[in-house]
Amino acid sequence: MAPESADPQCPPADVPARDWRFALAAAAIVAVAAAVRFYRLGAYELWMDEGVSFQMATVDPFGAALLRENSPPVYYVLQRLWLLPFGESVAALRSLSALAGTLFVAALIRSGRTFLGPAVGLWSGALAALSPLHVYYSQEARPYALVSLAIVLSLHSLWVALHAGGRIRWLAFSGFTLLALATHYFAILVLAPAGLLVWLWPADERRAARFRHYVAASVLAAGPWLLWLLWSQFGSPHPRGAHEWIERIWQHLPPVLAIPKSLEVLFLGSQAGLVPGFFKQFTALEFPAWLRAAGLVALASLWLSALAPWGERRLEIPWVSRRKSWLCVLAFFPLLALWLVSLLKPYYVVGRYDLVALPAQLWLLGFGLSKLQGLPRFGTSLAAAVAVVVFGVLGCKLVSYYREPLNPGGPPAPATAAAIASGVGTGDLVLLSPWRGIPVSYYLRQLGYRRRDQICANSDTGHAFLCARVSADDESMVLDFDHLDRVAFSLEATRSDLRALAARVEPGQHVWVEQRKAPTGWLSVTRMIAQELEREGFRPGKTPPALDRLRFRRYERAGNRAP
């Protein structure tokens, strides 16, 4: 395949950074990105979604759990391998995302330079380095930081393949595209319209060959992804209520405000009361209204600068309007597609699935700053003033983010696990809600307890007790790793499970039931648990203060005396 670098309309896609100032600035930005992503990485407790990631990475049978999960497998496979050398601490569990988030910033700088020039690369990289939402997901043990990196690599490799050709470059495009698709299904929302670049590319005698190579590479990437999708989603059982939480969020979010709120949250991060849903620190974070307003005004000015056609000729970028059009499609198509689909079946979650649009959004904002900087006379001063406001607001949001205590919606999971380990007797039964039980199980494991056949046992101390997470509705079945074959909640099945567990409790032992208010269904289930325990001969007993404060109730067999 002949190289295409002779095309005069297309500057080389892989120009070495001869300017040491660019290399130094890029290195400084990446260093800042790493610092803010690894800072206090293990300071906050693991919350439920991260606990699910840990469960997926350590569960057996692993293959059955992957097929039942509603997400693609790559992140969980990588996390399982990652934990082998780095251990199972909170920081180790999150460090894969922190590394992916740092590499995302480096890749964004490189791609921005390729797409629209060095200034765009640096500006977009700086915005990404301090993006509160991206820092948030870079400090969470979930696949979002990894998929954002994979999307950038896929888009960059597509550009390089179109420009220079070559089998290796097209295979790289296929590989990175498959990586993105196999990390999160919604990557398709940005990778599908990315093919528009093939049509926008300047026409020459190689245009037909480019199109054939693009189609072949796309089929090579999409084939394994489609096979997995069909096998896992249609050939394996899945819980029916997996997406009910998305419907509740959509019902509390005025649809007309969905995309505007996405644009704000993607750049300025969330805050208390801004959007429905749970964002750890951001759920309770109070942010000054005047700072938020300053950030919105600065961002609006950048959007105006990026999208308006003025001042683009002086940038001396070949076919710049088509490059910008391509990035606009990548930036807004995913949001519009999610919005339109959600009018029929809700899938729009502000600050989560819309993250796939973040790379193109950052390139466009970097382009806006670059255009301001290129204005005659006062351009540099104007760009500096806008940048000071934007980065000042982002910095204040990050400072508040680090200072805000975690808001998990219940007693701390580490304290709960420690109280269970010290206050529950050998042979007792502990019944946890599915939502709180996931992180509590993780912290019990950190204390040396391994769970097998619903028994938590510490081989060092010899302490062992029964522990189970009880499903409360269809939605909670997603978290039921003990019954991977169940797809729907059955009250009778739950009663049968409770009777079987109660039968394993020896005379003189106790049952401990979590009483906290959970998202849905748990209070009614605790009443059912009380009824079943009563039928099995248990009565409420005196709960020790340590576990009473953590909202547990102790049951003992009639005739047993409380210690």
Disulfide bonds with the S-S distance in Angstrom:
Cys456-Cys467 2.08
